[in-house]
Amino acid sequence: MPNLENLTRFKAVDLPSMNKEGEELLLICVAGRFELPLAGRPSQEPPKPSEEQRPPVMEDVYWGEPGASSLRYEGQTAYTRPGTDIYVSGHAWAPGGKPVPELLAAVKVGPCQRGIRVFGTRVWYRGALGLKASAPRPFESIPLRYERSFGGVAAATGKEPPAYEPRNPVGMGLYGSTKEAIEQPLPNLEDPLQLMRSPTERVPPAGFGPVARSWQPRLRLAGTYNEAWVEQRAPLWPRDFDPLFFQAASPGLTASPGLKGGEPVVLSGLSPDGQIAFPLPRRRLVVKSIFTTRIDRRELVLDAVQIEPDERALTLIWRAAVPAHRELAQHEYSVVRELESWEELPK
């Protein structure tokens, strides 16, 4: 088994992996947990490491039952990630905790930004010109989960299977007809640029959290699993597999090229005490892998940023994939460390 010596203050794991063409890799993944600054007090300094450090989450973790709830943490087993994913979980909060009927929650990390219009409870009712949304009820906070966004499964009618939203099967607000929607709720979370105008409109789901592997459009990138794949490729990835499948971030929250650290972060509407603003920590991590016949040195790339305002926690995920085709048995050990300020990155 691979042997890993971790000289950083963070948590690291290593595991054997394989790329699309079946070439063996040694995957190194490091998670660093940091403490977010207080809301309402923009910080010019990056967050400091937390006393409690947690290992990278290596299996998908859902908010509830898998398949019946949205994804909380993306399992970090990908052998590559073309850009940096940004995941944000928590609640939308009314300013000062005083209930409001709606607000805008927004996330900006470096070049990436996304906003969500958050509404209190609404239902469709019959107006003079058709169905209309009722006025939203004031709220103090609402969970920023896909369960509160457009999607879900429509009621079954006749012998036909019920319609569902493949981009968000656990959401709300999907109806097969206007009649079915009367007195039924609308989503709490909507894309401010594509608000629902009718109960049969299929708007894009709105969220800041990771998108599950089985949801569209992510699932489409996993490739074709047919009889030809079984006979010619299994257990390798299909030939039409796209590495963008490993990008789990919500649309608009993938940085490509990837983030380096130092980029500004601004979170609005995610705390009752005001904005949360800070620069991302910049850490230079490297791994040296010792094989029987060679030594490999390379930088770990920042490819995921997890922000949890309710817990005042920021987690950065760094990754390196060390080529080791037919050499895993010759791997002796690897060392992960943080470069000193005067050191250069390996080329």
Contacts in CASP RR format, 6 or more apart in sequence:
PFRMAT RR
TARGET T0000
AUTHOR 0000-0000-0000
METHOD contacts of the structure
MODEL  1
MPNLENLTRFKAVDLPSMNKEGEELLLICVAGRFELPLAGRPSQEPPKPS
EEQRPPVMEDVYWGEPGASSLRYEGQTAYTRPGTDIYVSGHAWAPGGKPV
PELLAAVKVGPCQRGIRVFGTRVWYRGALGLKASAPRPFESIPLRYERSF
GGVAAATGKEPPAYEPRNPVGMGLYGSTKEAIEQPLPNLEDPLQLMRSPT
ERVPPAGFGPVARSWQPRLRLAGTYNEAWVEQRAPLWPRDFDPLFFQAAS
PGLTASPGLKGGEPVVLSGLSPDGQIAFPLPRRRLVVKSIFTTRIDRREL
VLDAVQIEPDERALTLIWRAAVPAHRELAQHEYSVVRELESWEELPK
2 14 0 8 1.000
2 15 0 8 1.000
2 16 0 8 1.000
2 26 0 8 1.000
2 328 0 8 1.000
2 331 0 8 1.000
2 333 0 8 1.000
2 334 0 8 1.000
3 331 0 8 1.000
3 332 0 8 1.000
3 333 0 8 1.000
3 334 0 8 1.000
4 12 0 8 1.000
4 13 0 8 1.000
4 14 0 8 1.000
4 28 0 8 1.000
4 333 0 8 1.000
4 334 0 8 1.000
4 335 0 8 1.000
4 336 0 8 1.000
5 333 0 8 1.000
5 334 0 8 1.000
5 335 0 8 1.000
5 336 0 8 1.000
6 12 0 8 1.000
6 30 0 8 1.000
6 336 0 8 1.000
7 335 0 8 1.000
7 336 0 8 1.000
7 337 0 8 1.000
7 338 0 8 1.000
8 30 0 8 1.000
8 285 0 8 1.000
8 336 0 8 1.000
8 337 0 8 1.000
8 338 0 8 1.000
9 49 0 8 1.000
9 53 0 8 1.000
10 30 0 8 1.000
10 31 0 8 1.000
10 32 0 8 1.000
10 33 0 8 1.000
10 49 0 8 1.000
10 53 0 8 1.000
11 30 0 8 1.000
11 31 0 8 1.000
11 32 0 8 1.000
11 53 0 8 1.000
11 54 0 8 1.000
11 55 0 8 1.000
11 56 0 8 1.000
12 28 0 8 1.000
12 29 0 8 1.000
12 30 0 8 1.000
12 31 0 8 1.000
12 55 0 8 1.000
12 56 0 8 1.000
12 336 0 8 1.000
13 28 0 8 1.000
13 29 0 8 1.000
13 55 0 8 1.000
13 56 0 8 1.000
13 58 0 8 1.000
14 26 0 8 1.000
14 27 0 8 1.000
14 28 0 8 1.000
14 29 0 8 1.000
14 334 0 8 1.000
15 26 0 8 1.000
15 27 0 8 1.000
15 29 0 8 1.000
15 58 0 8 1.000
15 77 0 8 1.000
16 24 0 8 1.000
16 25 0 8 1.000
16 26 0 8 1.000
16 27 0 8 1.000
16 324 0 8 1.000
16 328 0 8 1.000
17 24 0 8 1.000
17 25 0 8 1.000
17 26 0 8 1.000
17 27 0 8 1.000
17 77 0 8 1.000
17 79 0 8 1.000
17 321 0 8 1.000
18 24 0 8 1.000
18 25 0 8 1.000
18 79 0 8 1.000
18 236 0 8 1.000
19 25 0 8 1.000
19 79 0 8 1.000
19 80 0 8 1.000
19 321 0 8 1.000
20 236 0 8 1.000
20 237 0 8 1.000
20 241 0 8 1.000
20 243 0 8 1.000
21 236 0 8 1.000
22 236 0 8 1.000
22 325 0 8 1.000
23 323 0 8 1.000
23 325 0 8 1.000
24 324 0 8 1.000
24 325 0 8 1.000
24 326 0 8 1.000
24 327 0 8 1.000
24 328 0 8 1.000
25 79 0 8 1.000
25 321 0 8 1.000
25 322 0 8 1.000
25 323 0 8 1.000
25 324 0 8 1.000
25 325 0 8 1.000
26 289 0 8 1.000
26 321 0 8 1.000
26 322 0 8 1.000
26 324 0 8 1.000
26 328 0 8 1.000
26 331 0 8 1.000
26 334 0 8 1.000
27 77 0 8 1.000
27 79 0 8 1.000
27 319 0 8 1.000
27 320 0 8 1.000
27 321 0 8 1.000
27 322 0 8 1.000
28 287 0 8 1.000
28 289 0 8 1.000
28 300 0 8 1.000
28 319 0 8 1.000
28 320 0 8 1.000
28 321 0 8 1.000
28 322 0 8 1.000
28 334 0 8 1.000
28 336 0 8 1.000
29 56 0 8 1.000
29 58 0 8 1.000
29 76 0 8 1.000
29 317 0 8 1.000
29 318 0 8 1.000
29 319 0 8 1.000
30 56 0 8 1.000
30 285 0 8 1.000
30 300 0 8 1.000
30 317 0 8 1.000
30 318 0 8 1.000
30 319 0 8 1.000
30 336 0 8 1.000
31 53 0 8 1.000
31 54 0 8 1.000
31 55 0 8 1.000
31 56 0 8 1.000
31 57 0 8 1.000
31 76 0 8 1.000
31 315 0 8 1.000
31 316 0 8 1.000
31 317 0 8 1.000
32 49 0 8 1.000
32 53 0 8 1.000
32 315 0 8 1.000
32 316 0 8 1.000
32 317 0 8 1.000
33 49 0 8 1.000
33 50 0 8 1.000
33 52 0 8 1.000
33 53 0 8 1.000
33 54 0 8 1.000
33 313 0 8 1.000
33 314 0 8 1.000
33 315 0 8 1.000
34 46 0 8 1.000
34 47 0 8 1.000
34 48 0 8 1.000
34 49 0 8 1.000
34 50 0 8 1.000
34 281 0 8 1.000
34 313 0 8 1.000
34 314 0 8 1.000
34 315 0 8 1.000
34 316 0 8 1.000
35 47 0 8 1.000
35 48 0 8 1.000
35 49 0 8 1.000
35 50 0 8 1.000
35 312 0 8 1.000
35 313 0 8 1.000
35 314 0 8 1.000
36 47 0 8 1.000
36 276 0 8 1.000
36 278 0 8 1.000
36 307 0 8 1.000
36 309 0 8 1.000
36 312 0 8 1.000
36 313 0 8 1.000
36 314 0 8 1.000
37 43 0 8 1.000
37 47 0 8 1.000
37 276 0 8 1.000
37 277 0 8 1.000
37 278 0 8 1.000
38 273 0 8 1.000
39 270 0 8 1.000
39 271 0 8 1.000
39 272 0 8 1.000
39 273 0 8 1.000
39 274 0 8 1.000
39 275 0 8 1.000
39 276 0 8 1.000
39 309 0 8 1.000
40 271 0 8 1.000
40 273 0 8 1.000
40 274 0 8 1.000
40 275 0 8 1.000
40 276 0 8 1.000
42 275 0 8 1.000
42 277 0 8 1.000
42 278 0 8 1.000
43 277 0 8 1.000
43 278 0 8 1.000
43 279 0 8 1.000
44 278 0 8 1.000
44 279 0 8 1.000
45 278 0 8 1.000
45 279 0 8 1.000
46 261 0 8 1.000
46 262 0 8 1.000
46 278 0 8 1.000
46 279 0 8 1.000
46 280 0 8 1.000
46 281 0 8 1.000
46 282 0 8 1.000
47 278 0 8 1.000
47 281 0 8 1.000
47 314 0 8 1.000
50 313 0 8 1.000
54 315 0 8 1.000
56 75 0 8 1.000
56 76 0 8 1.000
56 317 0 8 1.000
57 73 0 8 1.000
57 74 0 8 1.000
57 75 0 8 1.000
57 76 0 8 1.000
58 75 0 8 1.000
58 76 0 8 1.000
58 77 0 8 1.000
59 75 0 8 1.000
59 77 0 8 1.000
60 66 0 8 1.000
60 71 0 8 1.000
60 73 0 8 1.000
60 74 0 8 1.000
60 75 0 8 1.000
60 212 0 8 1.000
60 213 0 8 1.000
61 71 0 8 1.000
61 72 0 8 1.000
61 73 0 8 1.000
61 75 0 8 1.000
62 69 0 8 1.000
62 70 0 8 1.000
62 71 0 8 1.000
62 72 0 8 1.000
62 212 0 8 1.000
63 69 0 8 1.000
63 70 0 8 1.000
63 71 0 8 1.000
63 72 0 8 1.000
63 145 0 8 1.000
63 147 0 8 1.000
67 169 0 8 1.000
67 170 0 8 1.000
67 212 0 8 1.000
67 214 0 8 1.000
68 170 0 8 1.000
69 147 0 8 1.000
69 170 0 8 1.000
70 145 0 8 1.000
70 146 0 8 1.000
70 147 0 8 1.000
70 168 0 8 1.000
70 170 0 8 1.000
70 209 0 8 1.000
70 212 0 8 1.000
71 209 0 8 1.000
71 210 0 8 1.000
71 211 0 8 1.000
71 212 0 8 1.000
71 248 0 8 1.000
72 89 0 8 1.000
72 210 0 8 1.000
73 87 0 8 1.000
73 210 0 8 1.000
73 306 0 8 1.000
74 85 0 8 1.000
74 87 0 8 1.000
74 210 0 8 1.000
74 248 0 8 1.000
74 304 0 8 1.000
76 304 0 8 1.000
76 317 0 8 1.000
76 319 0 8 1.000
78 246 0 8 1.000
78 319 0 8 1.000
79 246 0 8 1.000
79 321 0 8 1.000
80 243 0 8 1.000
80 246 0 8 1.000
80 319 0 8 1.000
80 321 0 8 1.000
81 243 0 8 1.000
81 246 0 8 1.000
81 247 0 8 1.000
81 301 0 8 1.000
81 303 0 8 1.000
81 304 0 8 1.000
81 319 0 8 1.000
82 243 0 8 1.000
82 244 0 8 1.000
82 246 0 8 1.000
82 247 0 8 1.000
82 256 0 8 1.000
83 247 0 8 1.000
83 254 0 8 1.000
83 255 0 8 1.000
83 256 0 8 1.000
83 257 0 8 1.000
83 258 0 8 1.000
83 303 0 8 1.000
84 254 0 8 1.000
84 255 0 8 1.000
84 256 0 8 1.000
84 258 0 8 1.000
84 259 0 8 1.000
84 302 0 8 1.000
84 303 0 8 1.000
84 304 0 8 1.000
84 305 0 8 1.000
85 210 0 8 1.000
85 247 0 8 1.000
85 248 0 8 1.000
85 249 0 8 1.000
85 253 0 8 1.000
85 254 0 8 1.000
85 303 0 8 1.000
85 304 0 8 1.000
85 305 0 8 1.000
86 107 0 8 1.000
86 109 0 8 1.000
86 112 0 8 1.000
86 249 0 8 1.000
86 253 0 8 1.000
86 254 0 8 1.000
86 255 0 8 1.000
86 304 0 8 1.000
86 305 0 8 1.000
86 307 0 8 1.000
87 208 0 8 1.000
87 209 0 8 1.000
87 210 0 8 1.000
87 248 0 8 1.000
87 249 0 8 1.000
87 250 0 8 1.000
87 253 0 8 1.000
87 304 0 8 1.000
87 305 0 8 1.000
87 306 0 8 1.000
87 307 0 8 1.000
88 107 0 8 1.000
88 144 0 8 1.000
88 208 0 8 1.000
88 209 0 8 1.000
88 253 0 8 1.000
88 267 0 8 1.000
88 270 0 8 1.000
88 306 0 8 1.000
88 307 0 8 1.000
88 308 0 8 1.000
88 309 0 8 1.000
89 144 0 8 1.000
89 145 0 8 1.000
89 208 0 8 1.000
89 209 0 8 1.000
89 306 0 8 1.000
89 307 0 8 1.000
89 308 0 8 1.000
89 310 0 8 1.000
90 143 0 8 1.000
90 144 0 8 1.000
90 270 0 8 1.000
90 308 0 8 1.000
90 309 0 8 1.000
90 310 0 8 1.000
91 141 0 8 1.000
91 142 0 8 1.000
91 143 0 8 1.000
91 144 0 8 1.000
91 270 0 8 1.000
91 309 0 8 1.000
91 310 0 8 1.000
92 103 0 8 1.000
92 105 0 8 1.000
92 116 0 8 1.000
92 118 0 8 1.000
92 141 0 8 1.000
92 142 0 8 1.000
92 144 0 8 1.000
92 189 0 8 1.000
92 269 0 8 1.000
92 270 0 8 1.000
93 140 0 8 1.000
93 141 0 8 1.000
93 269 0 8 1.000
93 270 0 8 1.000
93 271 0 8 1.000
93 272 0 8 1.000
94 100 0 8 1.000
94 103 0 8 1.000
94 138 0 8 1.000
94 139 0 8 1.000
94 140 0 8 1.000
94 141 0 8 1.000
94 272 0 8 1.000
95 103 0 8 1.000
95 269 0 8 1.000
95 272 0 8 1.000
95 274 0 8 1.000
96 272 0 8 1.000
96 273 0 8 1.000
96 274 0 8 1.000
97 140 0 8 1.000
97 141 0 8 1.000
97 272 0 8 1.000
98 140 0 8 1.000
99 138 0 8 1.000
99 139 0 8 1.000
99 140 0 8 1.000
100 138 0 8 1.000
100 139 0 8 1.000
101 119 0 8 1.000
101 120 0 8 1.000
101 135 0 8 1.000
101 136 0 8 1.000
101 137 0 8 1.000
101 138 0 8 1.000
101 139 0 8 1.000
102 117 0 8 1.000
102 118 0 8 1.000
102 119 0 8 1.000
102 120 0 8 1.000
102 136 0 8 1.000
103 117 0 8 1.000
103 118 0 8 1.000
103 269 0 8 1.000
104 115 0 8 1.000
104 116 0 8 1.000
104 117 0 8 1.000
104 118 0 8 1.000
104 192 0 8 1.000
104 268 0 8 1.000
104 269 0 8 1.000
105 115 0 8 1.000
105 116 0 8 1.000
105 118 0 8 1.000
105 144 0 8 1.000
105 208 0 8 1.000
105 268 0 8 1.000
105 269 0 8 1.000
105 270 0 8 1.000
106 113 0 8 1.000
106 114 0 8 1.000
106 115 0 8 1.000
106 116 0 8 1.000
106 266 0 8 1.000
106 267 0 8 1.000
106 268 0 8 1.000
106 269 0 8 1.000
107 113 0 8 1.000
107 114 0 8 1.000
107 115 0 8 1.000
107 208 0 8 1.000
107 253 0 8 1.000
107 266 0 8 1.000
107 267 0 8 1.000
107 268 0 8 1.000
107 270 0 8 1.000
107 307 0 8 1.000
108 264 0 8 1.000
108 265 0 8 1.000
108 266 0 8 1.000
108 267 0 8 1.000
109 253 0 8 1.000
109 255 0 8 1.000
109 259 0 8 1.000
109 263 0 8 1.000
109 264 0 8 1.000
109 265 0 8 1.000
109 280 0 8 1.000
109 305 0 8 1.000
109 307 0 8 1.000
110 255 0 8 1.000
110 259 0 8 1.000
110 263 0 8 1.000
110 264 0 8 1.000
110 265 0 8 1.000
110 280 0 8 1.000
111 255 0 8 1.000
111 263 0 8 1.000
112 252 0 8 1.000
112 253 0 8 1.000
112 254 0 8 1.000
112 255 0 8 1.000
113 252 0 8 1.000
114 207 0 8 1.000
114 208 0 8 1.000
114 250 0 8 1.000
114 251 0 8 1.000
114 252 0 8 1.000
114 253 0 8 1.000
115 191 0 8 1.000
115 192 0 8 1.000
115 206 0 8 1.000
116 144 0 8 1.000
116 189 0 8 1.000
116 190 0 8 1.000
116 191 0 8 1.000
116 192 0 8 1.000
116 206 0 8 1.000
116 207 0 8 1.000
116 208 0 8 1.000
117 189 0 8 1.000
117 190 0 8 1.000
117 191 0 8 1.000
117 192 0 8 1.000
117 195 0 8 1.000
117 206 0 8 1.000
118 142 0 8 1.000
118 144 0 8 1.000
118 188 0 8 1.000
118 189 0 8 1.000
119 136 0 8 1.000
119 186 0 8 1.000
119 187 0 8 1.000
119 188 0 8 1.000
119 189 0 8 1.000
119 190 0 8 1.000
120 136 0 8 1.000
120 137 0 8 1.000
120 138 0 8 1.000
120 139 0 8 1.000
120 142 0 8 1.000
120 188 0 8 1.000
121 136 0 8 1.000
121 137 0 8 1.000
121 139 0 8 1.000
121 185 0 8 1.000
121 188 0 8 1.000
122 133 0 8 1.000
122 134 0 8 1.000
122 135 0 8 1.000
122 136 0 8 1.000
122 137 0 8 1.000
122 185 0 8 1.000
122 186 0 8 1.000
123 133 0 8 1.000
123 134 0 8 1.000
123 183 0 8 1.000
123 184 0 8 1.000
123 185 0 8 1.000
123 186 0 8 1.000
124 131 0 8 1.000
124 132 0 8 1.000
124 133 0 8 1.000
124 134 0 8 1.000
124 178 0 8 1.000
124 181 0 8 1.000
124 182 0 8 1.000
124 183 0 8 1.000
124 184 0 8 1.000
124 186 0 8 1.000
124 199 0 8 1.000
125 131 0 8 1.000
125 132 0 8 1.000
125 133 0 8 1.000
125 134 0 8 1.000
125 182 0 8 1.000
125 183 0 8 1.000
126 132 0 8 1.000
126 182 0 8 1.000
130 178 0 8 1.000
131 178 0 8 1.000
131 181 0 8 1.000
131 182 0 8 1.000
131 198 0 8 1.000
131 199 0 8 1.000
133 186 0 8 1.000
133 196 0 8 1.000
140 272 0 8 1.000
141 272 0 8 1.000
142 148 0 8 1.000
142 188 0 8 1.000
142 189 0 8 1.000
144 189 0 8 1.000
144 207 0 8 1.000
144 208 0 8 1.000
144 209 0 8 1.000
144 270 0 8 1.000
145 209 0 8 1.000
146 168 0 8 1.000
146 170 0 8 1.000
146 171 0 8 1.000
146 205 0 8 1.000
146 207 0 8 1.000
146 209 0 8 1.000
147 170 0 8 1.000
147 171 0 8 1.000
147 172 0 8 1.000
148 171 0 8 1.000
148 172 0 8 1.000
148 187 0 8 1.000
148 188 0 8 1.000
148 189 0 8 1.000
149 168 0 8 1.000
149 171 0 8 1.000
149 172 0 8 1.000
149 187 0 8 1.000
149 188 0 8 1.000
149 189 0 8 1.000
149 190 0 8 1.000
149 205 0 8 1.000
149 206 0 8 1.000
149 207 0 8 1.000
150 165 0 8 1.000
150 168 0 8 1.000
150 171 0 8 1.000
150 172 0 8 1.000
150 173 0 8 1.000
150 174 0 8 1.000
150 187 0 8 1.000
150 189 0 8 1.000
150 190 0 8 1.000
150 196 0 8 1.000
150 202 0 8 1.000
150 203 0 8 1.000
150 204 0 8 1.000
150 205 0 8 1.000
150 206 0 8 1.000
151 164 0 8 1.000
151 165 0 8 1.000
151 167 0 8 1.000
151 168 0 8 1.000
151 169 0 8 1.000
151 170 0 8 1.000
151 171 0 8 1.000
151 172 0 8 1.000
151 173 0 8 1.000
151 174 0 8 1.000
151 187 0 8 1.000
151 205 0 8 1.000
152 164 0 8 1.000
152 165 0 8 1.000
152 168 0 8 1.000
152 169 0 8 1.000
152 170 0 8 1.000
152 171 0 8 1.000
152 172 0 8 1.000
152 173 0 8 1.000
152 174 0 8 1.000
153 162 0 8 1.000
153 163 0 8 1.000
153 164 0 8 1.000
153 165 0 8 1.000
153 169 0 8 1.000
153 174 0 8 1.000
154 162 0 8 1.000
154 163 0 8 1.000
154 164 0 8 1.000
154 174 0 8 1.000
154 175 0 8 1.000
154 176 0 8 1.000
154 180 0 8 1.000
155 162 0 8 1.000
155 175 0 8 1.000
155 176 0 8 1.000
155 180 0 8 1.000
156 162 0 8 1.000
157 176 0 8 1.000
163 174 0 8 1.000
163 176 0 8 1.000
164 174 0 8 1.000
165 171 0 8 1.000
165 174 0 8 1.000
165 202 0 8 1.000
165 205 0 8 1.000
166 215 0 8 1.000
166 216 0 8 1.000
166 219 0 8 1.000
167 204 0 8 1.000
167 205 0 8 1.000
167 215 0 8 1.000
167 216 0 8 1.000
167 217 0 8 1.000
168 205 0 8 1.000
168 215 0 8 1.000
169 215 0 8 1.000
171 187 0 8 1.000
171 205 0 8 1.000
172 185 0 8 1.000
172 186 0 8 1.000
172 187 0 8 1.000
172 188 0 8 1.000
173 181 0 8 1.000
173 184 0 8 1.000
173 185 0 8 1.000
173 186 0 8 1.000
173 187 0 8 1.000
173 199 0 8 1.000
174 202 0 8 1.000
175 181 0 8 1.000
175 184 0 8 1.000
175 199 0 8 1.000
175 200 0 8 1.000
176 200 0 8 1.000
177 200 0 8 1.000
178 198 0 8 1.000
178 199 0 8 1.000
178 200 0 8 1.000
180 199 0 8 1.000
181 199 0 8 1.000
181 200 0 8 1.000
184 199 0 8 1.000
186 196 0 8 1.000
186 199 0 8 1.000
187 196 0 8 1.000
187 206 0 8 1.000
189 206 0 8 1.000
189 207 0 8 1.000
190 196 0 8 1.000
190 203 0 8 1.000
190 206 0 8 1.000
191 203 0 8 1.000
191 204 0 8 1.000
191 206 0 8 1.000
194 203 0 8 1.000
194 204 0 8 1.000
195 203 0 8 1.000
196 203 0 8 1.000
204 251 0 8 1.000
207 250 0 8 1.000
208 250 0 8 1.000
208 253 0 8 1.000
209 249 0 8 1.000
209 250 0 8 1.000
209 253 0 8 1.000
210 248 0 8 1.000
210 249 0 8 1.000
210 250 0 8 1.000
211 218 0 8 1.000
211 248 0 8 1.000
211 249 0 8 1.000
211 250 0 8 1.000
212 218 0 8 1.000
212 248 0 8 1.000
213 219 0 8 1.000
213 222 0 8 1.000
213 245 0 8 1.000
213 248 0 8 1.000
218 245 0 8 1.000
218 247 0 8 1.000
218 248 0 8 1.000
221 241 0 8 1.000
221 242 0 8 1.000
221 244 0 8 1.000
221 245 0 8 1.000
222 238 0 8 1.000
222 241 0 8 1.000
222 242 0 8 1.000
222 245 0 8 1.000
223 237 0 8 1.000
223 238 0 8 1.000
223 240 0 8 1.000
223 241 0 8 1.000
223 242 0 8 1.000
223 245 0 8 1.000
224 238 0 8 1.000
224 240 0 8 1.000
225 238 0 8 1.000
229 238 0 8 1.000
233 239 0 8 1.000
247 254 0 8 1.000
255 263 0 8 1.000
258 301 0 8 1.000
258 302 0 8 1.000
258 303 0 8 1.000
259 280 0 8 1.000
259 302 0 8 1.000
259 305 0 8 1.000
260 282 0 8 1.000
260 302 0 8 1.000
261 279 0 8 1.000
261 280 0 8 1.000
261 281 0 8 1.000
261 282 0 8 1.000
261 283 0 8 1.000
261 302 0 8 1.000
262 279 0 8 1.000
262 280 0 8 1.000
262 281 0 8 1.000
262 282 0 8 1.000
263 279 0 8 1.000
263 280 0 8 1.000
264 277 0 8 1.000
264 278 0 8 1.000
264 279 0 8 1.000
264 280 0 8 1.000
265 276 0 8 1.000
265 277 0 8 1.000
265 278 0 8 1.000
265 279 0 8 1.000
265 280 0 8 1.000
265 307 0 8 1.000
266 275 0 8 1.000
266 276 0 8 1.000
266 277 0 8 1.000
267 275 0 8 1.000
267 276 0 8 1.000
267 277 0 8 1.000
267 307 0 8 1.000
267 309 0 8 1.000
268 274 0 8 1.000
268 275 0 8 1.000
269 275 0 8 1.000
270 276 0 8 1.000
270 309 0 8 1.000
271 309 0 8 1.000
276 309 0 8 1.000
280 305 0 8 1.000
280 314 0 8 1.000
280 316 0 8 1.000
281 314 0 8 1.000
281 316 0 8 1.000
283 316 0 8 1.000
283 318 0 8 1.000
283 338 0 8 1.000
284 299 0 8 1.000
284 338 0 8 1.000
284 339 0 8 1.000
284 343 0 8 1.000
284 345 0 8 1.000
285 299 0 8 1.000
285 300 0 8 1.000
285 318 0 8 1.000
285 336 0 8 1.000
285 337 0 8 1.000
285 338 0 8 1.000
285 339 0 8 1.000
286 297 0 8 1.000
286 298 0 8 1.000
286 299 0 8 1.000
286 300 0 8 1.000
286 336 0 8 1.000
286 337 0 8 1.000
286 338 0 8 1.000
286 339 0 8 1.000
286 345 0 8 1.000
286 346 0 8 1.000
287 297 0 8 1.000
287 298 0 8 1.000
287 300 0 8 1.000
287 320 0 8 1.000
287 322 0 8 1.000
287 334 0 8 1.000
287 335 0 8 1.000
287 336 0 8 1.000
288 295 0 8 1.000
288 296 0 8 1.000
288 297 0 8 1.000
288 334 0 8 1.000
288 335 0 8 1.000
288 337 0 8 1.000
289 295 0 8 1.000
289 296 0 8 1.000
289 297 0 8 1.000
289 322 0 8 1.000
289 324 0 8 1.000
289 331 0 8 1.000
289 333 0 8 1.000
289 334 0 8 1.000
290 331 0 8 1.000
290 332 0 8 1.000
290 333 0 8 1.000
290 334 0 8 1.000
290 335 0 8 1.000
291 324 0 8 1.000
291 327 0 8 1.000
291 330 0 8 1.000
291 331 0 8 1.000
291 332 0 8 1.000
292 330 0 8 1.000
292 332 0 8 1.000
293 330 0 8 1.000
296 322 0 8 1.000
296 323 0 8 1.000
297 346 0 8 1.000
298 320 0 8 1.000
298 322 0 8 1.000
298 346 0 8 1.000
299 320 0 8 1.000
299 345 0 8 1.000
299 346 0 8 1.000
300 318 0 8 1.000
300 319 0 8 1.000
300 320 0 8 1.000
300 336 0 8 1.000
301 318 0 8 1.000
301 319 0 8 1.000
301 320 0 8 1.000
302 316 0 8 1.000
302 317 0 8 1.000
302 318 0 8 1.000
303 317 0 8 1.000
303 318 0 8 1.000
303 319 0 8 1.000
304 315 0 8 1.000
304 316 0 8 1.000
304 317 0 8 1.000
305 314 0 8 1.000
305 315 0 8 1.000
305 316 0 8 1.000
305 317 0 8 1.000
306 313 0 8 1.000
306 314 0 8 1.000
306 315 0 8 1.000
306 316 0 8 1.000
306 317 0 8 1.000
307 313 0 8 1.000
307 314 0 8 1.000
308 314 0 8 1.000
308 315 0 8 1.000
322 334 0 8 1.000
324 331 0 8 1.000
339 345 0 8 1.000
END
